[in-house]
Amino acid sequence: DGFTRIVLLNAHFENASLLREVSRRHIKMHEKARILLSNWWDIPPREKMLTYFPQEFPGMDLEHAGLLETSLMLHCFPELVKQIENFPNELASPPGFELYPEELNKVPKLGALAPATSATSNIGCEIFNMVVSNLVKAIELNFGV
């Protein structure tokens, strides 16, 4: 109650549609509120993000524990990252549709859906700084602070 400027920064692909719906509902109930919603991966310039991949970019739906997320974790919480050289160097192949209940046995054992062996703390630092600086600009522009 009372918050009129809300920033939601999503870091989980599967939460994106839910956060959009919650934002729309909140605005209907609280007309003075304004919500800035973004996925972290939509903030840095796409051209820059593509330069980090030695091969083709797999898409954010397969980036779970992949190069970008692992690089961010190496920068922010390196002690939580297991040895990435042991990660599979294969790309999961989604069927192009969603099936419920989910068939979790088709998810690779370590949870990585795309190769992360090229991940580095330096890449994570660059991404982190781009996200923070561009998010601050968006907040200043849209909330006048």
PyMOL CGO cylinders between C-alpha atoms (Angstrom):
from pymol import cmd
from pymol.cgo import CYLINDER

trace = [
    CYLINDER, 0.00, 0.00, 0.00, 1.21, 3.45, -0.85, 0.3, 1, 1, 1, 1, 1, 1,
    CYLINDER, 1.21, 3.45, -0.85, 3.88, 2.52, -3.40, 0.3, 1, 1, 1, 1, 1, 1,
    CYLINDER, 3.88, 2.52, -3.40, 3.32, 4.36, -6.65, 0.3, 1, 1, 1, 1, 1, 1,
    CYLINDER, 3.32, 4.36, -6.65, 6.61, 3.61, -8.43, 0.3, 1, 1, 1, 1, 1, 1,
    CYLINDER, 6.61, 3.61, -8.43, 7.50, -0.07, -8.64, 0.3, 1, 1, 1, 1, 1, 1,
    CYLINDER, 7.50, -0.07, -8.64, 10.41, -1.70, -10.46, 0.3, 1, 1, 1, 1, 1, 1,
    CYLINDER, 10.41, -1.70, -10.46, 10.25, -5.41, -11.23, 0.3, 1, 1, 1, 1, 1, 1,
    CYLINDER, 10.25, -5.41, -11.23, 13.41, -6.96, -12.65, 0.3, 1, 1, 1, 1, 1, 1,
    CYLINDER, 13.41, -6.96, -12.65, 12.76, -10.51, -13.77, 0.3, 1, 1, 1, 1, 1, 1,
    CYLINDER, 12.76, -10.51, -13.77, 15.56, -13.06, -13.79, 0.3, 1, 1, 1, 1, 1, 1,
    CYLINDER, 15.56, -13.06, -13.79, 13.60, -16.23, -14.52, 0.3, 1, 1, 1, 1, 1, 1,
    CYLINDER, 13.60, -16.23, -14.52, 12.28, -16.84, -18.05, 0.3, 1, 1, 1, 1, 1, 1,
    CYLINDER, 12.28, -16.84, -18.05, 9.20, -18.73, -16.90, 0.3, 1, 1, 1, 1, 1, 1,
    CYLINDER, 9.20, -18.73, -16.90, 8.08, -15.82, -14.67, 0.3, 1, 1, 1, 1, 1, 1,
    CYLINDER, 8.08, -15.82, -14.67, 7.82, -13.27, -17.50, 0.3, 1, 1, 1, 1, 1, 1,
    CYLINDER, 7.82, -13.27, -17.50, 4.18, -13.81, -18.47, 0.3, 1, 1, 1, 1, 1, 1,
    CYLINDER, 4.18, -13.81, -18.47, 3.07, -14.04, -14.83, 0.3, 1, 1, 1, 1, 1, 1,
    CYLINDER, 3.07, -14.04, -14.83, 4.78, -10.74, -13.98, 0.3, 1, 1, 1, 1, 1, 1,
    CYLINDER, 4.78, -10.74, -13.98, 3.09, -9.01, -16.92, 0.3, 1, 1, 1, 1, 1, 1,
    CYLINDER, 3.09, -9.01, -16.92, -0.30, -10.25, -15.75, 0.3, 1, 1, 1, 1, 1, 1,
    CYLINDER, -0.30, -10.25, -15.75, 0.33, -9.25, -12.12, 0.3, 1, 1, 1, 1, 1, 1,
    CYLINDER, 0.33, -9.25, -12.12, 1.46, -5.79, -13.27, 0.3, 1, 1, 1, 1, 1, 1,
    CYLINDER, 1.46, -5.79, -13.27, -1.69, -5.27, -15.34, 0.3, 1, 1, 1, 1, 1, 1,
    CYLINDER, -1.69, -5.27, -15.34, -3.91, -6.36, -12.46, 0.3, 1, 1, 1, 1, 1, 1,
    CYLINDER, -3.91, -6.36, -12.46, -2.08, -4.17, -9.97, 0.3, 1, 1, 1, 1, 1, 1,
    CYLINDER, -2.08, -4.17, -9.97, -2.47, -1.08, -12.16, 0.3, 1, 1, 1, 1, 1, 1,
    CYLINDER, -2.47, -1.08, -12.16, -6.22, -1.71, -12.44, 0.3, 1, 1, 1, 1, 1, 1,
    CYLINDER, -6.22, -1.71, -12.44, -6.52, -1.83, -8.64, 0.3, 1, 1, 1, 1, 1, 1,
    CYLINDER, -6.52, -1.83, -8.64, -4.09, 1.04, -7.94, 0.3, 1, 1, 1, 1, 1, 1,
    CYLINDER, -4.09, 1.04, -7.94, -4.56, 3.71, -10.59, 0.3, 1, 1, 1, 1, 1, 1,
    CYLINDER, -4.56, 3.71, -10.59, -1.78, 5.97, -9.27, 0.3, 1, 1, 1, 1, 1, 1,
    CYLINDER, -1.78, 5.97, -9.27, 0.80, 3.19, -9.40, 0.3, 1, 1, 1, 1, 1, 1,
    CYLINDER, 0.80, 3.19, -9.40, 3.30, 2.90, -12.21, 0.3, 1, 1, 1, 1, 1, 1,
    CYLINDER, 3.30, 2.90, -12.21, 5.30, -0.27, -12.82, 0.3, 1, 1, 1, 1, 1, 1,
    CYLINDER, 5.30, -0.27, -12.82, 8.53, -0.60, -14.76, 0.3, 1, 1, 1, 1, 1, 1,
    CYLINDER, 8.53, -0.60, -14.76, 8.89, -4.29, -15.65, 0.3, 1, 1, 1, 1, 1, 1,
    CYLINDER, 8.89, -4.29, -15.65, 11.85, -5.78, -17.48, 0.3, 1, 1, 1, 1, 1, 1,
    CYLINDER, 11.85, -5.78, -17.48, 13.67, -9.04, -17.97, 0.3, 1, 1, 1, 1, 1, 1,
    CYLINDER, 13.67, -9.04, -17.97, 17.38, -8.55, -17.28, 0.3, 1, 1, 1, 1, 1, 1,
    CYLINDER, 17.38, -8.55, -17.28, 18.27, -10.08, -20.65, 0.3, 1, 1, 1, 1, 1, 1,
    CYLINDER, 18.27, -10.08, -20.65, 16.19, -7.50, -22.54, 0.3, 1, 1, 1, 1, 1, 1,
    CYLINDER, 16.19, -7.50, -22.54, 18.17, -4.58, -21.11, 0.3, 1, 1, 1, 1, 1, 1,
    CYLINDER, 18.17, -4.58, -21.11, 21.65, -4.95, -22.69, 0.3, 1, 1, 1, 1, 1, 1,
    CYLINDER, 21.65, -4.95, -22.69, 21.88, -4.32, -26.45, 0.3, 1, 1, 1, 1, 1, 1,
    CYLINDER, 21.88, -4.32, -26.45, 21.16, -7.59, -28.28, 0.3, 1, 1, 1, 1, 1, 1,
    CYLINDER, 21.16, -7.59, -28.28, 24.12, -7.03, -30.62, 0.3, 1, 1, 1, 1, 1, 1,
    CYLINDER, 24.12, -7.03, -30.62, 26.46, -6.99, -27.61, 0.3, 1, 1, 1, 1, 1, 1,
    CYLINDER, 26.46, -6.99, -27.61, 24.87, -10.09, -26.08, 0.3, 1, 1, 1, 1, 1, 1,
    CYLINDER, 24.87, -10.09, -26.08, 25.40, -12.01, -29.32, 0.3, 1, 1, 1, 1, 1, 1,
    CYLINDER, 25.40, -12.01, -29.32, 29.15, -11.32, -29.24, 0.3, 1, 1, 1, 1, 1, 1,
    CYLINDER, 29.15, -11.32, -29.24, 29.55, -13.54, -26.18, 0.3, 1, 1, 1, 1, 1, 1,
    CYLINDER, 29.55, -13.54, -26.18, 28.57, -16.73, -28.01, 0.3, 1, 1, 1, 1, 1, 1,
    CYLINDER, 28.57, -16.73, -28.01, 31.26, -18.73, -29.82, 0.3, 1, 1, 1, 1, 1, 1,
    CYLINDER, 31.26, -18.73, -29.82, 28.51, -20.38, -31.88, 0.3, 1, 1, 1, 1, 1, 1,
    CYLINDER, 28.51, -20.38, -31.88, 24.91, -19.44, -32.52, 0.3, 1, 1, 1, 1, 1, 1,
    CYLINDER, 24.91, -19.44, -32.52, 22.88, -17.82, -29.73, 0.3, 1, 1, 1, 1, 1, 1,
    CYLINDER, 22.88, -17.82, -29.73, 20.51, -20.52, -28.41, 0.3, 1, 1, 1, 1, 1, 1,
    CYLINDER, 20.51, -20.52, -28.41, 17.76, -18.08, -27.34, 0.3, 1, 1, 1, 1, 1, 1,
    CYLINDER, 17.76, -18.08, -27.34, 16.82, -17.03, -23.83, 0.3, 1, 1, 1, 1, 1, 1,
    CYLINDER, 16.82, -17.03, -23.83, 14.44, -19.95, -23.38, 0.3, 1, 1, 1, 1, 1, 1,
    CYLINDER, 14.44, -19.95, -23.38, 17.49, -22.25, -23.44, 0.3, 1, 1, 1, 1, 1, 1,
    CYLINDER, 17.49, -22.25, -23.44, 19.83, -19.93, -21.57, 0.3, 1, 1, 1, 1, 1, 1,
    CYLINDER, 19.83, -19.93, -21.57, 19.00, -21.52, -18.18, 0.3, 1, 1, 1, 1, 1, 1,
    CYLINDER, 19.00, -21.52, -18.18, 22.40, -22.11, -16.57, 0.3, 1, 1, 1, 1, 1, 1,
    CYLINDER, 22.40, -22.11, -16.57, 23.93, -21.28, -19.94, 0.3, 1, 1, 1, 1, 1, 1,
    CYLINDER, 23.93, -21.28, -19.94, 26.72, -18.88, -20.85, 0.3, 1, 1, 1, 1, 1, 1,
    CYLINDER, 26.72, -18.88, -20.85, 25.00, -15.62, -19.85, 0.3, 1, 1, 1, 1, 1, 1,
    CYLINDER, 25.00, -15.62, -19.85, 23.49, -16.80, -16.55, 0.3, 1, 1, 1, 1, 1, 1,
    CYLINDER, 23.49, -16.80, -16.55, 26.67, -18.63, -15.55, 0.3, 1, 1, 1, 1, 1, 1,
    CYLINDER, 26.67, -18.63, -15.55, 28.78, -15.57, -16.38, 0.3, 1, 1, 1, 1, 1, 1,
    CYLINDER, 28.78, -15.57, -16.38, 26.54, -13.41, -14.19, 0.3, 1, 1, 1, 1, 1, 1,
    CYLINDER, 26.54, -13.41, -14.19, 26.82, -15.93, -11.37, 0.3, 1, 1, 1, 1, 1, 1,
    CYLINDER, 26.82, -15.93, -11.37, 30.62, -16.07, -11.77, 0.3, 1, 1, 1, 1, 1, 1,
    CYLINDER, 30.62, -16.07, -11.77, 30.65, -12.29, -11.35, 0.3, 1, 1, 1, 1, 1, 1,
    CYLINDER, 30.65, -12.29, -11.35, 28.10, -11.96, -8.52, 0.3, 1, 1, 1, 1, 1, 1,
    CYLINDER, 28.10, -11.96, -8.52, 28.37, -15.25, -6.60, 0.3, 1, 1, 1, 1, 1, 1,
    CYLINDER, 28.37, -15.25, -6.60, 31.41, -17.21, -7.84, 0.3, 1, 1, 1, 1, 1, 1,
    CYLINDER, 31.41, -17.21, -7.84, 31.37, -19.50, -4.80, 0.3, 1, 1, 1, 1, 1, 1,
    CYLINDER, 31.37, -19.50, -4.80, 28.01, -20.91, -5.94, 0.3, 1, 1, 1, 1, 1, 1,
    CYLINDER, 28.01, -20.91, -5.94, 29.21, -21.95, -9.42, 0.3, 1, 1, 1, 1, 1, 1,
    CYLINDER, 29.21, -21.95, -9.42, 30.37, -25.52, -9.87, 0.3, 1, 1, 1, 1, 1, 1,
    CYLINDER, 30.37, -25.52, -9.87, 33.24, -26.24, -12.24, 0.3, 1, 1, 1, 1, 1, 1,
    CYLINDER, 33.24, -26.24, -12.24, 31.87, -25.20, -15.62, 0.3, 1, 1, 1, 1, 1, 1,
    CYLINDER, 31.87, -25.20, -15.62, 34.34, -27.36, -17.54, 0.3, 1, 1, 1, 1, 1, 1,
    CYLINDER, 34.34, -27.36, -17.54, 32.30, -30.35, -16.30, 0.3, 1, 1, 1, 1, 1, 1,
    CYLINDER, 32.30, -30.35, -16.30, 29.08, -28.97, -17.77, 0.3, 1, 1, 1, 1, 1, 1,
    CYLINDER, 29.08, -28.97, -17.77, 27.71, -30.66, -20.87, 0.3, 1, 1, 1, 1, 1, 1,
    CYLINDER, 27.71, -30.66, -20.87, 28.62, -28.85, -24.06, 0.3, 1, 1, 1, 1, 1, 1,
    CYLINDER, 28.62, -28.85, -24.06, 25.34, -29.65, -25.75, 0.3, 1, 1, 1, 1, 1, 1,
    CYLINDER, 25.34, -29.65, -25.75, 22.23, -27.69, -26.50, 0.3, 1, 1, 1, 1, 1, 1,
    CYLINDER, 22.23, -27.69, -26.50, 18.84, -28.96, -25.34, 0.3, 1, 1, 1, 1, 1, 1,
    CYLINDER, 18.84, -28.96, -25.34, 16.36, -29.26, -28.15, 0.3, 1, 1, 1, 1, 1, 1,
    CYLINDER, 16.36, -29.26, -28.15, 12.90, -28.04, -27.22, 0.3, 1, 1, 1, 1, 1, 1,
    CYLINDER, 12.90, -28.04, -27.22, 10.05, -29.40, -29.34, 0.3, 1, 1, 1, 1, 1, 1,
    CYLINDER, 10.05, -29.40, -29.34, 8.61, -25.94, -30.14, 0.3, 1, 1, 1, 1, 1, 1,
    CYLINDER, 8.61, -25.94, -30.14, 5.66, -26.34, -27.79, 0.3, 1, 1, 1, 1, 1, 1,
    CYLINDER, 5.66, -26.34, -27.79, 5.01, -26.75, -24.09, 0.3, 1, 1, 1, 1, 1, 1,
    CYLINDER, 5.01, -26.75, -24.09, 3.63, -29.99, -22.65, 0.3, 1, 1, 1, 1, 1, 1,
    CYLINDER, 3.63, -29.99, -22.65, 2.00, -30.30, -19.23, 0.3, 1, 1, 1, 1, 1, 1,
    CYLINDER, 2.00, -30.30, -19.23, 2.73, -32.01, -17.00, 0.3, 1, 1, 1, 1, 1, 1,
    CYLINDER, 2.73, -32.01, -17.00, 6.33, -31.22, -17.85, 0.3, 1, 1, 1, 1, 1, 1,
    CYLINDER, 6.33, -31.22, -17.85, 8.61, -34.10, -18.71, 0.3, 1, 1, 1, 1, 1, 1,
    CYLINDER, 8.61, -34.10, -18.71, 11.46, -33.24, -16.37, 0.3, 1, 1, 1, 1, 1, 1,
    CYLINDER, 11.46, -33.24, -16.37, 13.40, -36.36, -17.37, 0.3, 1, 1, 1, 1, 1, 1,
    CYLINDER, 13.40, -36.36, -17.37, 14.18, -34.55, -20.64, 0.3, 1, 1, 1, 1, 1, 1,
    CYLINDER, 14.18, -34.55, -20.64, 16.03, -31.77, -18.82, 0.3, 1, 1, 1, 1, 1, 1,
    CYLINDER, 16.03, -31.77, -18.82, 19.80, -32.45, -18.68, 0.3, 1, 1, 1, 1, 1, 1,
    CYLINDER, 19.80, -32.45, -18.68, 20.91, -33.81, -15.28, 0.3, 1, 1, 1, 1, 1, 1,
    CYLINDER, 20.91, -33.81, -15.28, 22.86, -30.66, -14.32, 0.3, 1, 1, 1, 1, 1, 1,
    CYLINDER, 22.86, -30.66, -14.32, 20.00, -28.36, -15.37, 0.3, 1, 1, 1, 1, 1, 1,
    CYLINDER, 20.00, -28.36, -15.37, 22.01, -26.52, -18.04, 0.3, 1, 1, 1, 1, 1, 1,
    CYLINDER, 22.01, -26.52, -18.04, 20.00, -26.20, -21.24, 0.3, 1, 1, 1, 1, 1, 1,
    CYLINDER, 20.00, -26.20, -21.24, 22.83, -24.61, -23.26, 0.3, 1, 1, 1, 1, 1, 1,
    CYLINDER, 22.83, -24.61, -23.26, 26.63, -24.80, -23.12, 0.3, 1, 1, 1, 1, 1, 1,
    CYLINDER, 26.63, -24.80, -23.12, 28.23, -22.67, -20.42, 0.3, 1, 1, 1, 1, 1, 1,
    CYLINDER, 28.23, -22.67, -20.42, 31.88, -23.59, -20.89, 0.3, 1, 1, 1, 1, 1, 1,
    CYLINDER, 31.88, -23.59, -20.89, 32.69, -20.16, -22.37, 0.3, 1, 1, 1, 1, 1, 1,
    CYLINDER, 32.69, -20.16, -22.37, 31.28, -18.34, -19.33, 0.3, 1, 1, 1, 1, 1, 1,
    CYLINDER, 31.28, -18.34, -19.33, 33.61, -15.93, -17.53, 0.3, 1, 1, 1, 1, 1, 1,
    CYLINDER, 33.61, -15.93, -17.53, 33.40, -13.49, -14.66, 0.3, 1, 1, 1, 1, 1, 1,
    CYLINDER, 33.40, -13.49, -14.66, 34.45, -10.72, -17.09, 0.3, 1, 1, 1, 1, 1, 1,
    CYLINDER, 34.45, -10.72, -17.09, 31.43, -11.39, -19.32, 0.3, 1, 1, 1, 1, 1, 1,
    CYLINDER, 31.43, -11.39, -19.32, 29.25, -11.41, -16.21, 0.3, 1, 1, 1, 1, 1, 1,
    CYLINDER, 29.25, -11.41, -16.21, 30.71, -8.09, -15.08, 0.3, 1, 1, 1, 1, 1, 1,
    CYLINDER, 30.71, -8.09, -15.08, 30.02, -6.48, -18.48, 0.3, 1, 1, 1, 1, 1, 1,
    CYLINDER, 30.02, -6.48, -18.48, 26.44, -7.76, -18.52, 0.3, 1, 1, 1, 1, 1, 1,
    CYLINDER, 26.44, -7.76, -18.52, 25.85, -6.72, -14.91, 0.3, 1, 1, 1, 1, 1, 1,
    CYLINDER, 25.85, -6.72, -14.91, 27.11, -3.20, -15.56, 0.3, 1, 1, 1, 1, 1, 1,
    CYLINDER, 27.11, -3.20, -15.56, 25.01, -2.86, -18.73, 0.3, 1, 1, 1, 1, 1, 1,
    CYLINDER, 25.01, -2.86, -18.73, 21.89, -4.03, -16.90, 0.3, 1, 1, 1, 1, 1, 1,
    CYLINDER, 21.89, -4.03, -16.90, 22.43, -1.70, -13.93, 0.3, 1, 1, 1, 1, 1, 1,
    CYLINDER, 22.43, -1.70, -13.93, 23.30, 1.41, -15.95, 0.3, 1, 1, 1, 1, 1, 1,
    CYLINDER, 23.30, 1.41, -15.95, 20.48, 0.94, -18.48, 0.3, 1, 1, 1, 1, 1, 1,
    CYLINDER, 20.48, 0.94, -18.48, 17.96, 0.10, -15.75, 0.3, 1, 1, 1, 1, 1, 1,
    CYLINDER, 17.96, 0.10, -15.75, 18.93, 3.25, -13.83, 0.3, 1, 1, 1, 1, 1, 1,
    CYLINDER, 18.93, 3.25, -13.83, 18.40, 5.30, -17.02, 0.3, 1, 1, 1, 1, 1, 1,
    CYLINDER, 18.40, 5.30, -17.02, 14.97, 3.70, -17.53, 0.3, 1, 1, 1, 1, 1, 1,
    CYLINDER, 14.97, 3.70, -17.53, 13.99, 4.45, -13.92, 0.3, 1, 1, 1, 1, 1, 1,
    CYLINDER, 13.99, 4.45, -13.92, 15.13, 8.06, -14.22, 0.3, 1, 1, 1, 1, 1, 1,
    CYLINDER, 15.13, 8.06, -14.22, 13.32, 8.50, -17.54, 0.3, 1, 1, 1, 1, 1, 1,
    CYLINDER, 13.32, 8.50, -17.54, 10.05, 6.86, -16.50, 0.3, 1, 1, 1, 1, 1, 1,
    CYLINDER, 10.05, 6.86, -16.50, 9.86, 7.86, -12.85, 0.3, 1, 1, 1, 1, 1, 1,
    CYLINDER, 9.86, 7.86, -12.85, 11.55, 11.26, -13.03, 0.3, 1, 1, 1, 1, 1, 1,
    CYLINDER, 11.55, 11.26, -13.03, 14.09, 10.57, -10.32, 0.3, 1, 1, 1, 1, 1, 1,
]
cmd.load_cgo(trace, "trace")
